[in-house]
Amino acid sequence: MTQPRYHINVFWYPDDECWIADVPDLKPCSAHGDTPTEAIAEAEIAISLWLETAKERGFPIPEPRYRPAIYSAA
């Protein structure tokens, strides 16, 4: 079984002076890093752990649904 492909939003957060990688379909699932690449890598780990925990506890696994506004304009 392949892991669903969830969208990851990456943005600079000046209060903490780091990059944030947020996964909108999985609440709460986010990570941070010193670079965008590091934040994404950490988010991929967080996604795996989120899904693993949900499966262990019998929680539903949401389908990837989030799409940035730029893609919904079409």
PQR file with spaces between the fields and no chain letter, atoms N, CA, C, O and H, PARSE charges and radii, in Angstrom:
ATOM       1  N    MET     1       0.840   -1.183    0.000 -0.4000 1.5000
ATOM       2  CA   MET     1       0.000    0.000    0.000 -0.0000 2.0000
ATOM       3  C    MET     1       0.881    1.241    0.000  0.5500 1.7000
ATOM       4  O    MET     1       1.811    1.351    0.799 -0.5500 1.4000
ATOM       5  N    THR     2       0.590    2.154   -0.879 -0.4000 1.5000
ATOM       6  CA   THR     2       1.370    3.384   -0.906 -0.0000 2.0000
ATOM       7  C    THR     2       0.729    4.428    0.009  0.5500 1.7000
ATOM       8  O    THR     2      -0.482    4.442    0.226 -0.5500 1.4000
ATOM       9  H    THR     2      -0.165    2.065   -1.528  0.4000 1.0000
ATOM      10  N    GLN     3       1.569    5.276    0.520 -0.4000 1.5000
ATOM      11  CA   GLN     3       1.098    6.345    1.404 -0.0000 2.0000
ATOM      12  C    GLN     3       0.401    7.424    0.577  0.5500 1.7000
ATOM      13  O    GLN     3       0.911    7.815   -0.474 -0.5500 1.4000
ATOM      14  H    GLN     3       2.553    5.264    0.344  0.4000 1.0000
ATOM      15  N    PRO     4      -0.762    7.916    1.035 -0.5600 1.5000
ATOM      16  CA   PRO     4      -1.427    9.004    0.305  0.2800 2.0000
ATOM      17  C    PRO     4      -0.499   10.218    0.183  0.5500 1.7000
ATOM      18  O    PRO     4       0.371   10.441    1.025 -0.5500 1.4000
ATOM      19  N    ARG     5      -0.702   10.978   -0.860 -0.4000 1.5000
ATOM      20  CA   ARG     5       0.135   12.163   -1.091 -0.0000 2.0000
ATOM      21  C    ARG     5      -0.601   13.404   -0.616  0.5500 1.7000
ATOM      22  O    ARG     5      -1.515   13.896   -1.278 -0.5500 1.4000
ATOM      23  H    ARG     5      -1.409   10.797   -1.543  0.4000 1.0000
ATOM      24  N    TYR     6      -0.192   13.895    0.529 -0.4000 1.5000
ATOM      25  CA   TYR     6      -0.816   15.063    1.123 -0.0000 2.0000
ATOM      26  C    TYR     6      -0.049   16.328    0.749  0.5500 1.7000
ATOM      27  O    TYR     6       1.179   16.330    0.653 -0.5500 1.4000
ATOM      28  H    TYR     6       0.551   13.496    1.067  0.4000 1.0000
ATOM      29  N    HIS     7      -0.800   17.393    0.544 -0.4000 1.5000
ATOM      30  CA   HIS     7      -0.197   18.687    0.241 -0.0000 2.0000
ATOM      31  C    HIS     7       0.521   19.209    1.482  0.5500 1.7000
ATOM      32  O    HIS     7       0.055   19.025    2.607 -0.5500 1.4000
ATOM      33  H    HIS     7      -1.797   17.392    0.622  0.4000 1.0000
ATOM      34  N    ILE     8       1.658   19.860    1.264 -0.4000 1.5000
ATOM      35  CA   ILE     8       2.419   20.477    2.356 -0.0000 2.0000
ATOM      36  C    ILE     8       2.591   21.950    2.021  0.5500 1.7000
ATOM      37  O    ILE     8       3.164   22.300    0.989 -0.5500 1.4000
ATOM      38  H    ILE     8       2.036   20.010    0.351  0.4000 1.0000
ATOM      39  N    ASN     9       2.084   22.821    2.912 -0.4000 1.5000
ATOM      40  CA   ASN     9       2.316   24.264    2.787 -0.0000 2.0000
ATOM      41  C    ASN     9       3.615   24.599    3.506  0.5500 1.7000
ATOM      42  O    ASN     9       3.823   24.173    4.642 -0.5500 1.4000
ATOM      43  H    ASN     9       1.619   22.537    3.750  0.4000 1.0000
ATOM      44  N    VAL    10       4.479   25.349    2.859 -0.4000 1.5000
ATOM      45  CA   VAL    10       5.750   25.742    3.478 -0.0000 2.0000
ATOM      46  C    VAL    10       5.815   27.261    3.500  0.5500 1.7000
ATOM      47  O    VAL    10       5.601   27.920    2.482 -0.5500 1.4000
ATOM      48  H    VAL    10       4.310   25.694    1.936  0.4000 1.0000
ATOM      49  N    PHE    11       6.113   27.809    4.679 -0.4000 1.5000
ATOM      50  CA   PHE    11       6.195   29.266    4.805 -0.0000 2.0000
ATOM      51  C    PHE    11       7.165   29.654    5.916  0.5500 1.7000
ATOM      52  O    PHE    11       7.425   28.882    6.840 -0.5500 1.4000
ATOM      53  H    PHE    11       6.286   27.274    5.506  0.4000 1.0000
ATOM      54  N    TRP    12       7.684   30.853    5.802 -0.4000 1.5000
ATOM      55  CA   TRP    12       8.590   31.404    6.808 -0.0000 2.0000
ATOM      56  C    TRP    12       7.765   31.951    7.954  0.5500 1.7000
ATOM      57  O    TRP    12       6.792   32.669    7.724 -0.5500 1.4000
ATOM      58  H    TRP    12       7.473   31.480    5.051  0.4000 1.0000
ATOM      59  N    TYR    13       8.134   31.626    9.189 -0.4000 1.5000
ATOM      60  CA   TYR    13       7.436   32.119   10.366 -0.0000 2.0000
ATOM      61  C    TYR    13       8.403   33.002   11.151  0.5500 1.7000
ATOM      62  O    TYR    13       9.267   32.499   11.870 -0.5500 1.4000
ATOM      63  H    TYR    13       8.924   31.042    9.376  0.4000 1.0000
ATOM      64  N    PRO    14       8.256   34.324   11.011 -0.5600 1.5000
ATOM      65  CA   PRO    14       9.236   35.240   11.599  0.2800 2.0000
ATOM      66  C    PRO    14       9.301   35.209   13.128  0.5500 1.7000
ATOM      67  O    PRO    14      10.362   35.464   13.698 -0.5500 1.4000
ATOM      68  N    ASP    15       8.190   34.903   13.803 -0.4000 1.5000
ATOM      69  CA   ASP    15       8.217   34.877   15.272 -0.0000 2.0000
ATOM      70  C    ASP    15       9.216   33.851   15.801  0.5500 1.7000
ATOM      71  O    ASP    15       9.903   34.098   16.792 -0.5500 1.4000
ATOM      72  H    ASP    15       7.328   34.696   13.340  0.4000 1.0000
ATOM      73  N    ASP    16       9.291   32.706   15.138 -0.4000 1.5000
ATOM      74  CA   ASP    16      10.225   31.650   15.559 -0.0000 2.0000
ATOM      75  C    ASP    16      11.476   31.586   14.691  0.5500 1.7000
ATOM      76  O    ASP    16      12.385   30.799   14.954 -0.5500 1.4000
ATOM      77  H    ASP    16       8.733   32.506   14.333  0.4000 1.0000
ATOM      78  N    GLU    17      11.515   32.426   13.648 -0.4000 1.5000
ATOM      79  CA   GLU    17      12.640   32.472   12.716 -0.0000 2.0000
ATOM      80  C    GLU    17      12.975   31.086   12.170  0.5500 1.7000
ATOM      81  O    GLU    17      14.112   30.620   12.246 -0.5500 1.4000
ATOM      82  H    GLU    17      10.776   33.065   13.435  0.4000 1.0000
ATOM      83  N    CYS    18      11.941   30.443   11.614 -0.4000 1.5000
ATOM      84  CA   CYS    18      12.150   29.128   11.003 -0.0000 2.0000
ATOM      85  C    CYS    18      11.102   28.919    9.917  0.5500 1.7000
ATOM      86  O    CYS    18      10.131   29.667    9.809 -0.5500 1.4000
ATOM      87  H    CYS    18      11.017   30.821   11.552  0.4000 1.0000
ATOM      88  N    TRP    19      11.325   27.887    9.121 -0.4000 1.5000
ATOM      89  CA   TRP    19      10.380   27.497    8.076 -0.0000 2.0000
ATOM      90  C    TRP    19       9.393   26.505    8.669  0.5500 1.7000
ATOM      91  O    TRP    19       9.782   25.592    9.397 -0.5500 1.4000
ATOM      92  H    TRP    19      12.114   27.279    9.208  0.4000 1.0000
ATOM      93  N    ILE    20       8.120   26.686    8.359 -0.4000 1.5000
ATOM      94  CA   ILE    20       7.056   25.804    8.827 -0.0000 2.0000
ATOM      95  C    ILE    20       6.533   25.004    7.639  0.5500 1.7000
ATOM      96  O    ILE    20       6.336   25.551    6.554 -0.5500 1.4000
ATOM      97  H    ILE    20       7.804   27.428    7.767  0.4000 1.0000
ATOM      98  N    ALA    21       6.314   23.735    7.844 -0.4000 1.5000
ATOM      99  CA   ALA    21       5.686   22.863    6.849 -0.0000 2.0000
ATOM     100  C    ALA    21       4.404   22.330    7.486  0.5500 1.7000
ATOM     101  O    ALA    21       4.448   21.554    8.441 -0.5500 1.4000
ATOM     102  H    ALA    21       6.474   23.291    8.726  0.4000 1.0000
ATOM     103  N    ASP    22       3.266   22.755    6.947 -0.4000 1.5000
ATOM     104  CA   ASP    22       1.963   22.414    7.501 -0.0000 2.0000
ATOM     105  C    ASP    22       1.232   21.479    6.543  0.5500 1.7000
ATOM     106  O    ASP    22       1.292   21.661    5.327 -0.5500 1.4000
ATOM     107  H    ASP    22       3.230   23.385    6.172  0.4000 1.0000
ATOM     108  N    VAL    23       0.539   20.474    7.092 -0.4000 1.5000
ATOM     109  CA   VAL    23      -0.209   19.510    6.286 -0.0000 2.0000
ATOM     110  C    VAL    23      -1.696   19.739    6.577  0.5500 1.7000
ATOM     111  O    VAL    23      -2.216   19.205    7.557 -0.5500 1.4000
ATOM     112  H    VAL    23       0.490   20.326    8.080  0.4000 1.0000
ATOM     113  N    PRO    24      -2.389   20.524    5.739 -0.5600 1.5000
ATOM     114  CA   PRO    24      -3.768   20.913    6.040  0.2800 2.0000
ATOM     115  C    PRO    24      -4.757   19.758    6.184  0.5500 1.7000
ATOM     116  O    PRO    24      -5.711   19.869    6.954 -0.5500 1.4000
ATOM     117  N    ASP    25      -4.556   18.661    5.469 -0.4000 1.5000
ATOM     118  CA   ASP    25      -5.493   17.541    5.542 -0.0000 2.0000
ATOM     119  C    ASP    25      -5.371   16.735    6.830  0.5500 1.7000
ATOM     120  O    ASP    25      -6.287   15.990    7.179 -0.5500 1.4000
ATOM     121  H    ASP    25      -3.781   18.572    4.843  0.4000 1.0000
ATOM     122  N    LEU    26      -4.265   16.871    7.534 -0.4000 1.5000
ATOM     123  CA   LEU    26      -4.030   16.100    8.755 -0.0000 2.0000
ATOM     124  C    LEU    26      -3.895   17.070    9.918  0.5500 1.7000
ATOM     125  O    LEU    26      -2.847   17.686   10.109 -0.5500 1.4000
ATOM     126  H    LEU    26      -3.521   17.476    7.250  0.4000 1.0000
ATOM     127  N    LYS    27      -4.962   17.199   10.690 -0.4000 1.5000
ATOM     128  CA   LYS    27      -4.945   18.134   11.822 -0.0000 2.0000
ATOM     129  C    LYS    27      -4.594   17.399   13.089  0.5500 1.7000
ATOM     130  O    LYS    27      -5.151   16.322   13.300 -0.5500 1.4000
ATOM     131  H    LYS    27      -5.814   16.699   10.535  0.4000 1.0000
ATOM     132  N    PRO    28      -3.732   17.876   13.943 -0.5600 1.5000
ATOM     133  CA   PRO    28      -2.682   18.839   13.637  0.2800 2.0000
ATOM     134  C    PRO    28      -1.445   18.095   13.158  0.5500 1.7000
ATOM     135  O    PRO    28      -0.991   17.161   13.819 -0.5500 1.4000
ATOM     136  N    CYS    29      -0.912   18.486   12.053 -0.4000 1.5000
ATOM     137  CA   CYS    29       0.303   17.856   11.540 -0.0000 2.0000
ATOM     138  C    CYS    29       1.151   18.935   10.892  0.5500 1.7000
ATOM     139  O    CYS    29       0.782   19.494    9.859 -0.5500 1.4000
ATOM     140  H    CYS    29      -1.281   19.245   11.517  0.4000 1.0000
ATOM     141  N    SER    30       2.281   19.222   11.502 -0.4000 1.5000
ATOM     142  CA   SER    30       3.198   20.222   10.960 -0.0000 2.0000
ATOM     143  C    SER    30       4.590   19.938   11.485  0.5500 1.7000
ATOM     144  O    SER    30       4.782   19.113   12.378 -0.5500 1.4000
ATOM     145  H    SER    30       2.580   18.768   12.341  0.4000 1.0000
ATOM     146  N    ALA    31       5.553   20.636   10.915 -0.4000 1.5000
ATOM     147  CA   ALA    31       6.948   20.491   11.331 -0.0000 2.0000
ATOM     148  C    ALA    31       7.661   21.806   11.016  0.5500 1.7000
ATOM     149  O    ALA    31       7.085   22.712   10.413 -0.5500 1.4000
ATOM     150  H    ALA    31       5.397   21.307   10.190  0.4000 1.0000
ATOM     151  N    HIS    32       8.901   21.891   11.430 -0.4000 1.5000
ATOM     152  CA   HIS    32       9.670   23.104   11.134 -0.0000 2.0000
ATOM     153  C    HIS    32      11.116   22.736   10.839  0.5500 1.7000
ATOM     154  O    HIS    32      11.563   21.620   11.106 -0.5500 1.4000
ATOM     155  H    HIS    32       9.369   21.155   11.920  0.4000 1.0000
ATOM     156  N    GLY    33      11.839   23.711   10.277 -0.4000 1.5000
ATOM     157  CA   GLY    33      13.247   23.493    9.972 -0.0000 2.0000
ATOM     158  C    GLY    33      13.938   24.808    9.674  0.5500 1.7000
ATOM     159  O    GLY    33      13.293   25.845    9.521 -0.5500 1.4000
ATOM     160  H    GLY    33      11.476   24.618   10.061  0.4000 1.0000
ATOM     161  N    ASP    34      15.252   24.751    9.595 -0.4000 1.5000
ATOM     162  CA   ASP    34      16.046   25.941    9.290 -0.0000 2.0000
ATOM     163  C    ASP    34      15.980   26.324    7.816  0.5500 1.7000
ATOM     164  O    ASP    34      16.275   27.461    7.448 -0.5500 1.4000
ATOM     165  H    ASP    34      15.776   23.909    9.720  0.4000 1.0000
ATOM     166  N    THR    35      15.585   25.356    6.965 -0.4000 1.5000
ATOM     167  CA   THR    35      15.438   25.595    5.530 -0.0000 2.0000
ATOM     168  C    THR    35      14.104   25.003    5.089  0.5500 1.7000
ATOM     169  O    THR    35      13.548   24.153    5.785 -0.5500 1.4000
ATOM     170  H    THR    35      15.345   24.432    7.264  0.4000 1.0000
ATOM     171  N    PRO    36      13.583   25.438    3.944 -0.5600 1.5000
ATOM     172  CA   PRO    36      12.352   24.816    3.454  0.2800 2.0000
ATOM     173  C    PRO    36      12.508   23.306    3.246  0.5500 1.7000
ATOM     174  O    PRO    36      11.594   22.538    3.549 -0.5500 1.4000
ATOM     175  N    THR    37      13.653   22.889    2.735 -0.4000 1.5000
ATOM     176  CA   THR    37      13.901   21.467    2.492 -0.0000 2.0000
ATOM     177  C    THR    37      13.878   20.672    3.796  0.5500 1.7000
ATOM     178  O    THR    37      13.315   19.579    3.857 -0.5500 1.4000
ATOM     179  H    THR    37      14.395   23.513    2.489  0.4000 1.0000
ATOM     180  N    GLU    38      14.485   21.223    4.821 -0.4000 1.5000
ATOM     181  CA   GLU    38      14.500   20.555    6.125 -0.0000 2.0000
ATOM     182  C    GLU    38      13.087   20.479    6.700  0.5500 1.7000
ATOM     183  O    GLU    38      12.705   19.453    7.261 -0.5500 1.4000
ATOM     184  H    GLU    38      14.942   22.111    4.772  0.4000 1.0000
ATOM     185  N    ALA    39      12.317   21.539    6.568 -0.4000 1.5000
ATOM     186  CA   ALA    39      10.944   21.546    7.073 -0.0000 2.0000
ATOM     187  C    ALA    39      10.100   20.493    6.361  0.5500 1.7000
ATOM     188  O    ALA    39       9.307   19.804    7.003 -0.5500 1.4000
ATOM     189  H    ALA    39      12.628   22.373    6.111  0.4000 1.0000
ATOM     190  N    ILE    40      10.257   20.361    5.050 -0.4000 1.5000
ATOM     191  CA   ILE    40       9.512   19.357    4.289 -0.0000 2.0000
ATOM     192  C    ILE    40       9.915   17.949    4.720  0.5500 1.7000
ATOM     193  O    ILE    40       9.056   17.086    4.902 -0.5500 1.4000
ATOM     194  H    ILE    40      10.900   20.921    4.529  0.4000 1.0000
ATOM     195  N    ALA    41      11.206   17.715    4.882 -0.4000 1.5000
ATOM     196  CA   ALA    41      11.679   16.396    5.319 -0.0000 2.0000
ATOM     197  C    ALA    41      11.084   16.042    6.682  0.5500 1.7000
ATOM     198  O    ALA    41      10.665   14.906    6.906 -0.5500 1.4000
ATOM     199  H    ALA    41      11.904   18.416    4.735  0.4000 1.0000
ATOM     200  N    GLU    42      11.048   17.005    7.577 -0.4000 1.5000
ATOM     201  CA   GLU    42      10.475   16.771    8.901 -0.0000 2.0000
ATOM     202  C    GLU    42       8.965   16.546    8.798  0.5500 1.7000
ATOM     203  O    GLU    42       8.414   15.736    9.543 -0.5500 1.4000
ATOM     204  H    GLU    42      11.388   17.927    7.395  0.4000 1.0000
ATOM     205  N    ALA    43       8.289   17.250    7.887 -0.4000 1.5000
ATOM     206  CA   ALA    43       6.852   17.072    7.693 -0.0000 2.0000
ATOM     207  C    ALA    43       6.555   15.674    7.159  0.5500 1.7000
ATOM     208  O    ALA    43       5.555   15.068    7.543 -0.5500 1.4000
ATOM     209  H    ALA    43       8.737   17.908    7.282  0.4000 1.0000
ATOM     210  N    GLU    44       7.402   15.161    6.289 -0.4000 1.5000
ATOM     211  CA   GLU    44       7.197   13.800    5.773 -0.0000 2.0000
ATOM     212  C    GLU    44       7.282   12.773    6.901  0.5500 1.7000
ATOM     213  O    GLU    44       6.541   11.790    6.903 -0.5500 1.4000
ATOM     214  H    GLU    44       8.215   15.653    5.977  0.4000 1.0000
ATOM     215  N    ILE    45       8.166   12.992    7.841 -0.4000 1.5000
ATOM     216  CA   ILE    45       8.248   12.118    9.023 -0.0000 2.0000
ATOM     217  C    ILE    45       6.980   12.269    9.856  0.5500 1.7000
ATOM     218  O    ILE    45       6.405   11.281   10.313 -0.5500 1.4000
ATOM     219  H    ILE    45       8.768   13.790    7.839  0.4000 1.0000
ATOM     220  N    ALA    46       6.549   13.516   10.048 -0.4000 1.5000
ATOM     221  CA   ALA    46       5.337   13.774   10.834 -0.0000 2.0000
ATOM     222  C    ALA    46       4.111   13.122   10.193  0.5500 1.7000
ATOM     223  O    ALA    46       3.257   12.585   10.898 -0.5500 1.4000
ATOM     224  H    ALA    46       7.015   14.318    9.676  0.4000 1.0000
ATOM     225  N    ILE    47       4.018   13.166    8.866 -0.4000 1.5000
ATOM     226  CA   ILE    47       2.902   12.521    8.158 -0.0000 2.0000
ATOM     227  C    ILE    47       2.909   11.022    8.441  0.5500 1.7000
ATOM     228  O    ILE    47       1.874   10.445    8.778 -0.5500 1.4000
ATOM     229  H    ILE    47       4.712   13.602    8.293  0.4000 1.0000
ATOM     230  N    SER    48       4.068   10.395    8.307 -0.4000 1.5000
ATOM     231  CA   SER    48       4.166    8.953    8.554 -0.0000 2.0000
ATOM     232  C    SER    48       3.743    8.608    9.979  0.5500 1.7000
ATOM     233  O    SER    48       3.009    7.644   10.197 -0.5500 1.4000
ATOM     234  H    SER    48       4.909   10.863    8.034  0.4000 1.0000
ATOM     235  N    LEU    49       4.203    9.388   10.941 -0.4000 1.5000
ATOM     236  CA   LEU    49       3.846    9.133   12.341 -0.0000 2.0000
ATOM     237  C    LEU    49       2.367    9.394   12.594  0.5500 1.7000
ATOM     238  O    LEU    49       1.733    8.663   13.355 -0.5500 1.4000
ATOM     239  H    LEU    49       4.800   10.171   10.764  0.4000 1.0000
ATOM     240  N    TRP    50       1.813   10.424   11.966 -0.4000 1.5000
ATOM     241  CA   TRP    50       0.391   10.733   12.109 -0.0000 2.0000
ATOM     242  C    TRP    50      -0.438    9.562   11.608  0.5500 1.7000
ATOM     243  O    TRP    50      -1.360    9.110   12.287 -0.5500 1.4000
ATOM     244  H    TRP    50       2.328   11.018   11.348  0.4000 1.0000
ATOM     245  N    LEU    51      -0.104    9.068   10.410 -0.4000 1.5000
ATOM     246  CA   LEU    51      -0.852    7.960    9.812 -0.0000 2.0000
ATOM     247  C    LEU    51      -0.698    6.677   10.644  0.5500 1.7000
ATOM     248  O    LEU    51      -1.667    5.948   10.856 -0.5500 1.4000
ATOM     249  H    LEU    51       0.645    9.435    9.858  0.4000 1.0000
ATOM     250  N    GLU    52       0.506    6.417   11.103 -0.4000 1.5000
ATOM     251  CA   GLU    52       0.757    5.229   11.930 -0.0000 2.0000
ATOM     252  C    GLU    52      -0.083    5.269   13.203  0.5500 1.7000
ATOM     253  O    GLU    52      -0.695    4.271   13.581 -0.5500 1.4000
ATOM     254  H    GLU    52       1.293    7.009   10.931  0.4000 1.0000
ATOM     255  N    THR    53      -0.109    6.420   13.858 -0.4000 1.5000
ATOM     256  CA   THR    53      -0.876    6.580   15.093 -0.0000 2.0000
ATOM     257  C    THR    53      -2.371    6.425   14.833  0.5500 1.7000
ATOM     258  O    THR    53      -3.074    5.766   15.600 -0.5500 1.4000
ATOM     259  H    THR    53       0.388    7.231   13.551  0.4000 1.0000
ATOM     260  N    ALA    54      -2.857    7.033   13.748 -0.4000 1.5000
ATOM     261  CA   ALA    54      -4.274    6.922   13.408 -0.0000 2.0000
ATOM     262  C    ALA    54      -4.659    5.466   13.166  0.5500 1.7000
ATOM     263  O    ALA    54      -5.713    5.024   13.621 -0.5500 1.4000
ATOM     264  H    ALA    54      -2.286    7.568   13.125  0.4000 1.0000
ATOM     265  N    LYS    55      -3.821    4.718   12.457 -0.4000 1.5000
ATOM     266  CA   LYS    55      -4.105    3.306   12.186 -0.0000 2.0000
ATOM     267  C    LYS    55      -4.126    2.499   13.478  0.5500 1.7000
ATOM     268  O    LYS    55      -5.015    1.673   13.684 -0.5500 1.4000
ATOM     269  H    LYS    55      -2.964    5.077   12.087  0.4000 1.0000
ATOM     270  N    GLU    56      -3.136    2.739   14.356 -0.4000 1.5000
ATOM     271  CA   GLU    56      -3.058    2.015   15.627 -0.0000 2.0000
ATOM     272  C    GLU    56      -4.289    2.252   16.489  0.5500 1.7000
ATOM     273  O    GLU    56      -4.735    1.353   17.202 -0.5500 1.4000
ATOM     274  H    GLU    56      -2.414    3.410   14.189  0.4000 1.0000
ATOM     275  N    ARG    57      -4.840    3.461   16.424 -0.4000 1.5000
ATOM     276  CA   ARG    57      -5.986    3.817   17.272 -0.0000 2.0000
ATOM     277  C    ARG    57      -7.329    3.643   16.577  0.5500 1.7000
ATOM     278  O    ARG    57      -8.379    3.925   17.154 -0.5500 1.4000
ATOM     279  H    ARG    57      -4.478    4.192   15.845  0.4000 1.0000
ATOM     280  N    GLY    58      -7.286    3.176   15.338 -0.4000 1.5000
ATOM     281  CA   GLY    58      -8.524    2.945   14.614 -0.0000 2.0000
ATOM     282  C    GLY    58      -9.210    4.205   14.121  0.5500 1.7000
ATOM     283  O    GLY    58     -10.412    4.190   13.856 -0.5500 1.4000
ATOM     284  H    GLY    58      -6.433    2.947   14.870  0.4000 1.0000
ATOM     285  N    PHE    59      -8.463    5.300   13.992 -0.4000 1.5000
ATOM     286  CA   PHE    59      -9.034    6.552   13.490 -0.0000 2.0000
ATOM     287  C    PHE    59      -9.082    6.520   11.965  0.5500 1.7000
ATOM     288  O    PHE    59      -8.243    5.878   11.334 -0.5500 1.4000
ATOM     289  H    PHE    59      -7.486    5.313   14.207  0.4000 1.0000
ATOM     290  N    PRO    60     -10.046    7.200   11.374 -0.5600 1.5000
ATOM     291  CA   PRO    60     -10.112    7.228    9.909  0.2800 2.0000
ATOM     292  C    PRO    60      -8.932    7.987    9.312  0.5500 1.7000
ATOM     293  O    PRO    60      -8.442    8.961    9.883 -0.5500 1.4000
ATOM     294  N    ILE    61      -8.498    7.522    8.167 -0.4000 1.5000
ATOM     295  CA   ILE    61      -7.411    8.182    7.431 -0.0000 2.0000
ATOM     296  C    ILE    61      -8.058    9.061    6.362  0.5500 1.7000
ATOM     297  O    ILE    61      -8.698    8.544    5.446 -0.5500 1.4000
ATOM     298  H    ILE    61      -8.896    6.731    7.703  0.4000 1.0000
ATOM     299  N    PRO    62      -7.901   10.380    6.463 -0.5600 1.5000
ATOM     300  CA   PRO    62      -8.544   11.249    5.477  0.2800 2.0000
ATOM     301  C    PRO    62      -7.894   11.149    4.102  0.5500 1.7000
ATOM     302  O    PRO    62      -6.682   10.979    3.976 -0.5500 1.4000
ATOM     303  N    GLU    63      -8.728   11.257    3.086 -0.4000 1.5000
ATOM     304  CA   GLU    63      -8.225   11.335    1.722 -0.0000 2.0000
ATOM     305  C    GLU    63      -7.567   12.691    1.526  0.5500 1.7000
ATOM     306  O    GLU    63      -8.010   13.677    2.114 -0.5500 1.4000
ATOM     307  H    GLU    63      -9.713   11.395    3.188  0.4000 1.0000
ATOM     308  N    PRO    64      -6.522   12.763    0.713 -0.5600 1.5000
ATOM     309  CA   PRO    64      -5.931   14.075    0.400  0.2800 2.0000
ATOM     310  C    PRO    64      -6.960   14.915   -0.354  0.5500 1.7000
ATOM     311  O    PRO    64      -7.432   14.511   -1.417 -0.5500 1.4000
ATOM     312  N    ARG    65      -7.309   16.078    0.188 -0.4000 1.5000
ATOM     313  CA   ARG    65      -8.305   16.945   -0.433 -0.0000 2.0000
ATOM     314  C    ARG    65      -7.812   18.363   -0.653  0.5500 1.7000
ATOM     315  O    ARG    65      -8.229   19.026   -1.603 -0.5500 1.4000
ATOM     316  H    ARG    65      -6.926   16.407    1.052  0.4000 1.0000
ATOM     317  N    TYR    66      -6.930   18.833    0.217 -0.4000 1.5000
ATOM     318  CA   TYR    66      -6.517   20.233    0.160 -0.0000 2.0000
ATOM     319  C    TYR    66      -5.814   20.547   -1.151  0.5500 1.7000
ATOM     320  O    TYR    66      -4.940   19.803   -1.598 -0.5500 1.4000
ATOM     321  H    TYR    66      -6.591   18.294    0.988  0.4000 1.0000
ATOM     322  N    ARG    67      -6.206   21.653   -1.755 -0.4000 1.5000
ATOM     323  CA   ARG    67      -5.546   22.177   -2.952 -0.0000 2.0000
ATOM     324  C    ARG    67      -5.417   23.683   -2.772  0.5500 1.7000
ATOM     325  O    ARG    67      -6.399   24.348   -2.440 -0.5500 1.4000
ATOM     326  H    ARG    67      -6.916   22.257   -1.392  0.4000 1.0000
ATOM     327  N    PRO    68      -4.251   24.222   -2.982 -0.5600 1.5000
ATOM     328  CA   PRO    68      -4.085   25.675   -2.868  0.2800 2.0000
ATOM     329  C    PRO    68      -5.031   26.399   -3.825  0.5500 1.7000
ATOM     330  O    PRO    68      -5.416   25.843   -4.854 -0.5500 1.4000
ATOM     331  N    ALA    69      -5.397   27.604   -3.501 -0.4000 1.5000
ATOM     332  CA   ALA    69      -6.324   28.397   -4.316 -0.0000 2.0000
ATOM     333  C    ALA    69      -5.871   28.518   -5.752  0.5500 1.7000
ATOM     334  O    ALA    69      -6.708   28.575   -6.652 -0.5500 1.4000
ATOM     335  H    ALA    69      -5.085   28.055   -2.665  0.4000 1.0000
ATOM     336  N    ILE    70      -4.583   28.560   -5.994 -0.4000 1.5000
ATOM     337  CA   ILE    70      -4.061   28.697   -7.359 -0.0000 2.0000
ATOM     338  C    ILE    70      -4.540   27.552   -8.265  0.5500 1.7000
ATOM     339  O    ILE    70      -4.706   27.739   -9.470 -0.5500 1.4000
ATOM     340  H    ILE    70      -3.903   28.514   -5.263  0.4000 1.0000
ATOM     341  N    TYR    71      -4.764   26.351   -7.668 -0.4000 1.5000
ATOM     342  CA   TYR    71      -5.203   25.210   -8.458 -0.0000 2.0000
ATOM     343  C    TYR    71      -6.719   25.134   -8.593  0.5500 1.7000
ATOM     344  O    TYR    71      -7.222   24.464   -9.494 -0.5500 1.4000
ATOM     345  H    TYR    71      -4.630   26.199   -6.689  0.4000 1.0000
ATOM     346  N    SER    72      -7.456   25.809   -7.714 -0.4000 1.5000
ATOM     347  CA   SER    72      -8.909   25.766   -7.830 -0.0000 2.0000
ATOM     348  C    SER    72      -9.463   26.806   -8.787  0.5500 1.7000
ATOM     349  O    SER    72     -10.658   26.785   -9.082 -0.5500 1.4000
ATOM     350  H    SER    72      -7.048   26.354   -6.981  0.4000 1.0000
ATOM     351  N    ALA    73      -8.646   27.699   -9.272 -0.4000 1.5000
ATOM     352  CA   ALA    73      -9.104   28.744  -10.194 -0.0000 2.0000
ATOM     353  C    ALA    73      -9.382   28.190  -11.584  0.5500 1.7000
ATOM     354  O    ALA    73     -10.102   28.821  -12.359 -0.5500 1.4000
ATOM     355  H    ALA    73      -7.675   27.716   -9.032  0.4000 1.0000
ATOM     356  N    ALA    74      -8.837   27.042  -11.918 -0.4000 1.5000
ATOM     357  CA   ALA    74      -8.993   26.478  -13.265 -0.0000 2.0000
ATOM     358  C    ALA    74     -10.350   25.919  -13.542  0.5500 1.7000
ATOM     359  O    ALA    74     -10.600   25.420  -14.639 -0.5500 1.4000
ATOM     360  H    ALA    74      -8.252   26.529  -11.289  0.4000 1.0000
